[in-house]
Amino acid sequence: MRTLVIKKNDAEQRLDKFLQKRFKTLPKALMYKYIRKKCIKVNGKKCDMHTILCEGDTLTLYIKDEFFENSEQENYEFLKAPKKLDIVYEDDNIIIIDKKPGLIVHPDKSYHFDSLVARVLHYLYDKGEYDPKIEKAFAPALVNRIDRNTGGIVIAAKNAESLRIMNDKMKTRELEKHYLCLVYGKPKKNSDILCGHIIKNESKNKVTVLKSETENSKEIKTKYTVLDFNGKISLIDVELLTGRTHQIRAHMAYMGHPLVGDAKYGKNRKAPDNIKYQALYSYKLKFNFKTDAGILNYLNGKEFKVAKVWFAENEHISI
């Protein structure tokens, strides 16, 4: 028999979700059997998988020692990743990071050891703000994601409460996100809200923009403002009113103004030799809370920008 005390980052979640994270080698069917047979209790009382854990709750566990031993092995893959981060802002709850093009945010099929989330974990581990030995069921996580070849702002939450709040604010569109991009040509209107629908081909990881709604399509809204035009290329500020896969790239191409350097949606336009990535950057974030944000209320109304946007600093391609 062993006991565990629920810490703040593990609170406010279902018992079964906590157990799956804490005991990764414990088969799910066996876990549910342990709960039914009262081998797992909360504060000494019978519980079920839907029991919501609170900070300070004591779990009593009559389970095999092997599940504890396997869960306590130290094998931190994230320590292989560099800990270098370009930090725009940081406090006790969140980090706002300027991700450079070329870096993946989460591990994928081509992953070897480096990703933005791994760098965040390494950084916080070295600072003493994250210890997997203590945080058995929670790890700092990214709130949003951007493509490997797109640069810009990504938010990381340091604790479970901040992650829950930020995820909720993302869903309710209370975070105002702006991108800079370079497109071929100049839209007819200097400012407009583009509306349409988008459908994704999962096997090709490519989307198609449609004028009208079809089965499985999703609505998209893209607000843009032309900032400058040099006769060939426009510098544009884009605000995402919906957040879909490749939305900006596909929507601007659909309007006849593909992004410079975008091989996937650029219709075989040859980019300048010094363009390695699509000219797209998430450069500005504003917290625009309309409802209570709990411990993050202090962020409401604050705006953050990255220090540099690579294509805006390059004299050979800038406006």
Secondary structure, DSSP 8 states (H G I E B T S, - for coil): -EEEE--GGG-SSBHHHHHHHH-TTS-HHHHHHHHHTTSEEETTB---TT-B--TT-EEEE---HHHHHHHT----GGGGS-----EEEE-SSEEEEEE-TT--SS--TT-SS--HHHHHHHHHHHHTS--TTT-SS---EES----TT-EEEEEEESSHHHHHHHHHHHHTT-EEEEEEEEEES--SSSEEEEEEEEEEETTTTEEEEESS--TT-EEEEEEEEEEEE-SSEEEEEEEESS--TTHHHHHHHHTT--BTT-TTTSTT----TT--S-SEEEEEEEE--SS--GGGGGGTT-EEE-S--HHHH-TTT--
